[in-house]
């Protein structure tokens, strides 16, 4: 390869430029363009030196036009500020320049900033002219800025080191061993400290072997200060209120053994924990995550209740273990939809207190339940085979416990009516005669008793004879009973046993104006024209007694019952009282009430009251009263005619033959002597302990002169002592009540007793509240003054001019004329007025808030002043500290704290490690690969850059993992733990221990779902598994009642209780027309099938069903059901109409389809009167229309041929008159076909031109004769 050592272009003007210098095939050491443009500025408009590079270019002057993006000129440096040399070019769209050593002294321009690393040497420096923006250094080393001369500069440093600034912000070191900042009363500068005069706030530069305190506030001794910062950055504060973000990448929370903050996140250490509520792993209620003893563990929930635990190897839910299977505790459950056993729509499985239970379906509709011993099914039971354990082949048990008061079993027939067997909860009755085919049992407890005139009888253990006994005037013969011959009846005749029968006598009860023997009529009436007497009198000198069997009724025409003379005659007497007086109006001049218990007179007692029905002597100990409301232990009271007596009731009431009640009593409890009382006297029952009564009196109460009226008092009895009761309320004269000793009118409420509270209101004392009988705890007096509390101790006193809180009369709080004083005014106290708030000691003000300015301390001495300008620490008028809009604590070039109205930051130079801004706290750095903690008002987040990995929101909810599309995370709330995709719950564990699953619960083929049982059909509980490809289930007790499915057969051991419905007190199965009472008589064969021993209600033809095929039921209307079936002796259909109101089912007809042997058929409804029936004859598919069904004598249409051969198991679907679909199984290839019509179809059998539909083959169902599509 030829080597060009030097290439020279002599001096020449180029106006069009050099297009390309390309030396792709040569090695270039030197390209010399020297002198090319020495005299004339020529222009290379576009020079491209291919992909190679020149070792150097030597020119007198190089002026560049434009450099393309990402192209550069370099010498030594390989890229901008990389290596030693220079680099100039475009980095993207930014022009940059670097010169020197990137790791040492250099000059760089990054597009906005010129940076110089190394020494800058010049005799003088003048930048910016001579105005306020200029900068100067003279030859003597003096430096100044902001003016043309050193003397006029506001900011200058002499060559001797003296500096003058109008103000200064210094980010580097300040060295001063002594001096002040802010004057001699400001900050004191010493060798090791900057602090205030008192030393309570300061900065330290002392370096020892320990973790030195560099910043402190609040105490002259830094270690005792409530706030300090150590040289390692540790902050100690009594409290921190952060309104922005706190950032940290290192440090501890809770000491070096607790939470370690690292750049990548939080480190809890090998034995660290996170917890909330729980005190240790699986202890208490809450959550716990960390290392415990031997493993890293997790717990959430209640240790003694529902919980989720991970012990390092096993995840346990509510005490159960998930190890290939999901095991639920004996108190847990598995459910979907239903909230409890047979509650709601869905399914529920549990092991309830030792009893396995399951339910599935809708309790208000069709459902299946297993209660541990009985399987209950509501709905249609369909099975290839069915076995009901403990049920013989000729019985079928129906159990029912619905809301009907009676449980009925109805046996229906088309003739003879129905028979009803009814159980009413006590006895079983049948409404038809019945024959006992076995041994009849006769109740020998039943007794035959001889009536009047008969002898004999006895129990039913043998035959019994009754004999007619001879009586007065009766003769007994061998075969008759006769009367003896009566005697002659005369006026002087007497009764004779030999003639006890009567003779007819001619008499009249209403002879009119004629003579007659008088006899009352059938109603006991005697009607005469007149009794000729104006006066009825008893001439014997005694009393006249009128004693009719009924009532005495007066009906005078004048409407008056009058005495013979005025102001004469009495009705009753003191000892002969009328029982009751009923009158619409009582019109008297004088109403006199005796001094007794009454509802009229000087006193009214309101309480249980009765009256004596018989006179009571003073020696009697048994009383007879009208009512039976009194009980043994009651205390009764009687008062009348100046007599008073208290009684103790010592027995329960006894009903006497006369209709009244008797009690035994203890007399004279009051000690004034037993008294004589008359029938009709009132007896008042004051009851026993806790019973009350009302005493309304005008003069005195029951206790006599000690209680003066008028008053109404509510009393409650305290004990069995006759007069031991206490007032609970009173209205009126309170003299003798509630501690009053003189006549005072008012009201009182509450029990008047020791340790009880009550209140009184009267015109002298006002409203008073008492504790006990004499201690006043509150009063509103008649002058309007209010005392709340005991006036001799702590109380509140309210007048028209002030409100005071006092201890006796010493005022501790006073509100007068708008000024509030808290405390005793002669000592320390607080005064609040409309213009200021002050804290004083006697008259010296120590705290004053006036016009927005707060002074803390004596303003003549050391104090703090807080106003709109900030916070000042002062001594008299001198200011010692000022905290204004922005406060910086620490060296801003290194670690420091910056506090402003917008943020609180802990920084290292310009790098912010902790930031609290706008209510958000950031601990750590943001950026790619940086971990941090982010806290705001709604959440706490552990993040990578800005992506949250762990979040705790304001409601206490925890999210572990990233939230976003296709992101998985764990979401923990007080109510549940959810495994989610984005925000969609997939698996949820509730506080009730239940797990909700959105989607499928997949258990491995070797796993199982179980509770209680330890394996399939082993133990008590339930077990579900996919055992080596065979699905199996067992529920119940393996040695008792249970239900199992072994992959082929469903077996129930115990009672099988189908759900039945009640209509008009009739027990019916689900079908309207089928009653089944024997076992194994219903099964499916392809579709629906009855075995040969099944029956249809009202099958008048008596045909048995063919066991090889089915019956079809079609609902023609709400009142008509058509049943089609294949009989053993031919093909027939039966038409049945179901009438809802009557209990019978009426058959309209029973007709046979004739002429062929049908192997299978199907029916489709066309309208309310017509159906299409399709059937198989000798392998051919036929069809015809049956019409006029609701009426007797349905009409058969012409038979239509659909398919010629190989047809089995047909089905027909009617869509419209032009769309009728016929499906069948082809016996030749075991496929399903949609048939094509043959010939001309009838108007109702029009086959759409579909092709043949091929499906998979039919396969026989295991263990049965039917087939199913697989």
FENQUIRA-V335793 format. One record per backbone hydrogen bond with DSSP energy under -1.0 kcal/mol. NH is the residue of the N-H (numbers start at 1). CO is the residue of the C=O. If there is no record, write none. Layout:
NH,CO / NH,CO
//
This chain:
9,32 / 21,48 / 26,23 / 32,7 / 33,58 / 36,33 / 38,35 / 42,40 / 43,14 / 71,68 / 73,88 / 75,86 / 78,82 / 82,79 / 85,100 / 86,75 / 87,98 / 88,73 / 89,96 / 90,71 / 91,94 / 94,91 / 96,89 / 97,109 / 98,87 / 99,107 / 100,85 / 101,105 / 102,83 / 104,101 / 106,117 / 107,99 / 108,115 / 109,97 / 110,113 / 115,108 / 117,106 / 125,137 / 127,135 / 134,131 / 135,127 / 136,144 / 137,125 / 138,142 / 141,138 / 143,157 / 144,136 / 145,155 / 146,134 / 156,164 / 157,143 / 158,162 / 161,158 / 164,156 / 181,187 / 186,183 / 187,181 / 188,195 / 189,179 / 190,193 / 194,203 / 195,188 / 196,201 / 202,216 / 203,194 / 204,214 / 205,192 / 212,210 / 214,229 / 215,229 / 216,202 / 217,227 / 218,200 / 219,200 / 224,221 / 225,222 / 227,217 / 228,236 / 229,215 / 230,234 / 231,212 / 233,230 / 236,228 / 253,259 / 258,255 / 259,253 / 260,267 / 261,251 / 262,265 / 265,262 / 267,260 / 272,269 / 274,289 / 276,287 / 278,276 / 283,280 / 286,301 / 287,276 / 288,299 / 289,274 / 290,297 / 291,272 / 292,295 / 294,292 / 295,292 / 297,290 / 298,310 / 299,288 / 300,308 / 301,286 / 302,306 / 303,284 / 305,302 / 308,300 / 309,316 / 310,298 / 311,314 / 316,309 / 317,320 / 318,307 / 320,317 / 322,315 / 326,1008 / 328,1010 / 332,329 / 334,349 / 336,347 / 338,336 / 339,343 / 343,340 / 346,361 / 347,336 / 348,359 / 349,334 / 350,357 / 352,355 / 355,352 / 357,350 / 358,370 / 359,348 / 360,368 / 361,346 / 362,366 / 365,362 / 367,378 / 368,360 / 369,376 / 370,358 / 371,374 / 375,1055 / 376,369 / 377,1057 / 378,367 / 391,388 / 395,392 / 407,423 / 409,421 / 411,419 / 419,411 / 421,409 / 422,429 / 423,407 / 424,427 / 429,422 / 431,420 / 446,443 / 448,458 / 454,451 / 455,467 / 458,448 / 467,455 / 469,453 / 474,471 / 475,482 / 477,480 / 482,475 / 484,473 / 493,490 / 499,496 / 508,517 / 514,512 / 519,508 / 521,525 / 524,521 / 527,509 / 533,531 / 541,538 / 559,556 / 573,576 / 596,594 / 604,696 / 606,694 / 610,683 / 612,681 / 613,624 / 616,677 / 623,663 / 625,661 / 626,611 / 633,649 / 634,631 / 635,687 / 636,647 / 637,684 / 638,645 / 640,643 / 643,640 / 645,638 / 647,636 / 648,666 / 649,634 / 650,664 / 654,662 / 656,660 / 659,656 / 661,625 / 662,654 / 663,623 / 665,621 / 666,648 / 669,646 / 677,616 / 680,612 / 681,678 / 683,610 / 684,637 / 685,608 / 686,635 / 690,717 / 691,688 / 693,715 / 694,606 / 695,713 / 696,604 / 697,711 / 698,602 / 701,707 / 704,701 / 707,704 / 708,735 / 709,699 / 711,697 / 712,731 / 713,695 / 714,729 / 715,693 / 716,726 / 717,691 / 718,724 / 719,724 / 724,721 / 725,723 / 726,716 / 728,714 / 729,714 / 730,748 / 731,712 / 732,746 / 733,710 / 734,744 / 736,740 / 737,734 / 740,737 / 746,732 / 747,761 / 748,730 / 749,759 / 750,728 / 752,727 / 753,751 / 756,753 / 758,770 / 759,749 / 760,768 / 761,747 / 762,766 / 766,762 / 767,780 / 768,760 / 769,778 / 770,758 / 771,775 / 772,756 / 777,769 / 778,769 / 779,787 / 780,767 / 781,785 / 784,781 / 786,798 / 787,779 / 788,796 / 789,777 / 793,790 / 795,806 / 796,788 / 797,804 / 798,786 / 799,802 / 803,815 / 804,797 / 805,813 / 806,795 / 807,810 / 808,793 / 810,807 / 812,805 / 813,805 / 814,821 / 815,803 / 816,819 / 819,816 / 820,832 / 821,814 / 822,830 / 823,812 / 827,824 / 829,840 / 830,822 / 831,838 / 832,820 / 833,836 / 837,849 / 838,831 / 839,847 / 840,829 / 841,844 / 842,827 / 844,841 / 846,839 / 847,839 / 848,855 / 849,837 / 850,853 / 853,850 / 854,866 / 855,848 / 856,864 / 857,846 / 861,858 / 863,874 / 864,856 / 865,872 / 866,854 / 867,870 / 870,867 / 871,883 / 872,865 / 873,881 / 874,863 / 875,878 / 876,861 / 878,875 / 880,873 / 881,873 / 883,871 / 887,899 / 889,897 / 894,891 / 896,907 / 897,889 / 898,905 / 899,887 / 900,903 / 904,916 / 905,898 / 906,914 / 907,896 / 908,911 / 909,894 / 911,908 / 913,906 / 914,906 / 915,922 / 916,904 / 917,920 / 919,243 / 920,917 / 921,935 / 922,915 / 923,933 / 924,913 / 930,927 / 931,263 / 932,943 / 933,923 / 934,941 / 935,921 / 936,939 / 940,952 / 941,934 / 942,950 / 943,932 / 944,947 / 945,930 / 947,944 / 949,942 / 950,942 / 951,959 / 952,940 / 953,957 / 954,938 / 956,953 / 958,972 / 959,951 / 960,970 / 961,949 / 967,964 / 969,980 / 970,960 / 971,978 / 972,958 / 973,976 / 977,989 / 978,971 / 979,987 / 980,969 / 981,984 / 982,967 / 984,981 / 986,979 / 987,979 / 988,996 / 989,977 / 990,994 / 991,975 / 993,990 / 996,988 / 998,986 / 1007,1004 / 1009,1024 / 1010,326 / 1011,1022 / 1013,1011 / 1014,1018 / 1018,1015 / 1021,1036 / 1022,1011 / 1023,1034 / 1024,1009 / 1025,1032 / 1027,1030 / 1030,1027 / 1032,1025 / 1033,1045 / 1034,1023 / 1035,1043 / 1036,1021 / 1037,1041 / 1038,1019 / 1040,1037 / 1042,1053 / 1043,1035 / 1044,1051 / 1045,1033 / 1046,1049 / 1051,1044 / 1053,1042 / 1057,375 / 1059,377 / 1061,1068 / 1063,1066 / 1068,1061 / 1079,393 / 1083,1089 / 1087,1085 / 1089,1083 / 1091,1081 / 1094,1091 / 1097,1073 / 1099,1096 / 1100,1098 / 1106,1126 / 1109,1106 / 1112,1124 / 1114,1122 / 1116,1120 / 1117,1120 / 1121,1136 / 1122,1114 / 1123,1134 / 1124,1112 / 1125,1132 / 1127,1130 / 1128,1104 / 1130,1127 / 1133,1151 / 1134,1123 / 1135,1149 / 1136,1121 / 1137,1146 / 1149,1135 / 1151,1133 / 1153,1131 / 1159,1176 / 1162,1174 / 1164,1172 / 1166,1170 / 1167,1170 / 1171,1186 / 1172,1164 / 1173,1184 / 1174,1162 / 1175,1182 / 1176,1160 / 1177,1180 / 1180,1177 / 1181,1203 / 1182,1175 / 1183,1200 / 1184,1173 / 1186,1171 / 1187,1195 / 1189,1169 / 1195,1187 / 1197,1185 / 1200,1183 / 1202,1181 / 1203,1181 / 1207,1179 / 1208,1225 / 1211,1223 / 1213,1221 / 1215,1219 / 1216,1219 / 1219,1216 / 1220,1246 / 1221,1213 / 1223,1211 / 1224,1233 / 1225,1208 / 1226,1231 / 1227,1206 / 1230,1226 / 1233,1224 / 1235,1222 / 1238,1201 / 1245,1242 / 1250,1248 / 1258,1230 / 1259,1268 / 1261,1266 / 1264,1261 / 1268,1259
//
